[in-house]
Amino acid sequence: MISRIDLRGDALPEGGALRDLLPRAEFDVEAALEKVRPICEDVRHRGTAALIDYARRFDGVEIERVRVPADALDRALKELDPAVRAALEESIRRARIVHREQRRTDTTTKVVPGGTVTERWVPVERVGLYVPGGLAVYPSSVVMNVVPAQEAGVEGIAVTSPPQKEFDGLPHPTILAACALLGVDEVYAAGGAQAIAMFAYGTDECRPVNLVTGPGNIFVASAKRLLKGRIGIDAEAGPTEIAVLADATADPEHVASDLISQAEHDTLAAAVLVTDSPALADAVEAALAPQVAATKHVERITAALAGQQSAIVLVDGVDEGLKVVDAYGAEHLEIQTADATAVAARVRNAGAVFVGPYAPVSLGDYCAGSNHVLPTGGCACHSSGLSVQSFLRGIHVVDYSRDALAEVAHHVVTLAEAEDLPAHGAALKARFGWKVPQNK
């Protein structure tokens, strides 16, 4: 059901050589560009009419407008299962606790007497938040996108999710209910590349946004790449990933269930176990079959576990395991080893780290308080998950008096002339009658 990669015996290679030995899903964003380019251009020129046409073509629904009416949001919240509502409210409460602590404060630094630099943290004016609507329903993604934007102070928040045939062309009602719970009343029934283009170019129903966040399929990721610059983006999210670093102390039933939990997302989902215990590897593999057979989405999970992106990786020890998981840079990384807290503290590359047997990835997906919009495809080596910081911009405010400028003017002129940019120096000379004061 799942392949093995044996890295025991020899010294592990470094950097890219080690990454190349590890499993990864094929996810060619560049190849999808030529498919999404005409879609985005069509939305740019025809706006809502194009979105309605793509809803018919890709989603099999007939809609007359893209924006979800307010009464549909109210109805979805009113009809929401009370248990689901309570769970969403708890998810929101915990996410607010964590993300509120991420708020930034302005900082003023006195460089010299009369010369200060202030770093102001300013939220983006308007954001578009994408919530997937394919094989599963993701109201949790509404929470994970909206809460940090709200805590950052973003004034304009718009959410989009694909229209659903079984719900008369509206997004799934649980997604609508989550929006209503969060006080978001600007919601659209649009998915795929066309939704990203709607946010980037605007339509008669939707004003353009400054930033788009949220995971999606390869066409969403490709549209983000195509339109980056016109809009800011959080990431080009690929298939979800879990890596588990475990030793002989781990419970194989727990490890197997956690691998399955991420494989449940789609057939490209990656499930990777890194262990120095062949006995644990055998036990996990033995546990997978009966657990998979008992799940609802057997075919999807089986395909994900059997795919090239999933594997059990054998290493000589936990130190070598850490090198492997750092090279892999998992979206979600579980540490199920002896002294898991100390081992987790040594991790450098991961979207989120889950420590010990009682912090499964599923907790982070819903109710840990952490964010589940995380870097995939090894991007955790340079990128972070979604946070309040994602919605803020740092702006430096420079305030110098005449005397403070005079003190450093000759250095500015010298550097400007060294770079053959004399007009830069002339801008200072003009302030001092073309004679720049010299240091005393």
Number of C-alpha atoms within 10 A of each C-alpha: 15 18 16 15 14 12 20 14 8 8 9 15 14 11 13 10 11 16 18 12 16 20 21 23 19 12 16 12 21 14 12 16 19 13 14 23 17 13 19 24 15 16 27 19 13 13 21 21 17 20 25 19 17 22 25 16 11 12 17 14 20 16 17 11 16 22 18 20 14 13 9 16 23 16 14 19 21 13 12 16 12 11 9 13 18 12 15 22 17 16 21 23 15 17 22 20 13 18 23 17 10 15 16 15 10 12 11 14 11 12 11 13 10 13 16 18 17 16 17 17 19 17 21 20 15 19 27 30 26 27 27 24 22 15 10 11 15 17 21 22 23 26 27 27 27 27 23 25 28 21 21 24 17 19 12 17 20 22 28 30 26 23 27 21 17 10 11 12 23 26 27 23 20 23 28 29 26 27 24 21 18 16 12 19 19 20 26 25 23 30 30 27 27 27 27 30 29 28 29 28 20 19 21 10 14 20 16 19 24 19 22 25 26 27 26 22 19 23 22 27 27 27 27 28 18 21 18 16 12 15 21 20 20 22 23 23 25 26 24 24 29 24 29 27 25 27 23 16 12 20 16 22 16 16 27 23 17 19 26 24 19 23 29 26 20 20 19 26 27 31 31 27 25 27 28 22 19 15 13 21 24 12 16 22 19 15 17 21 13 10 14 22 13 9 13 10 14 16 14 18 27 21 19 27 27 18 21 17 22 29 23 24 25 21 24 17 15 19 12 19 23 22 20 26 24 22 24 29 27 30 29 26 28 26 27 28 23 15 12 17 14 12 17 20 10 12 16 16 24 28 26 23 23 21 21 18 15 10 15 23 23 14 14 18 18 23 20 18 20 22 25 28 24 26 29 27 21 22 21 23 18 11 16 21 20 24 26 23 20 19 27 20 13 14 13 15 11 12 13 16 11 11 12 16 19 19 15 15 21 19 15 17 21 15 14 16 15 10 10 11 13 14 12 16 21 18 13 19 18 11 14 15 8 12 13 21 14 11 10 4
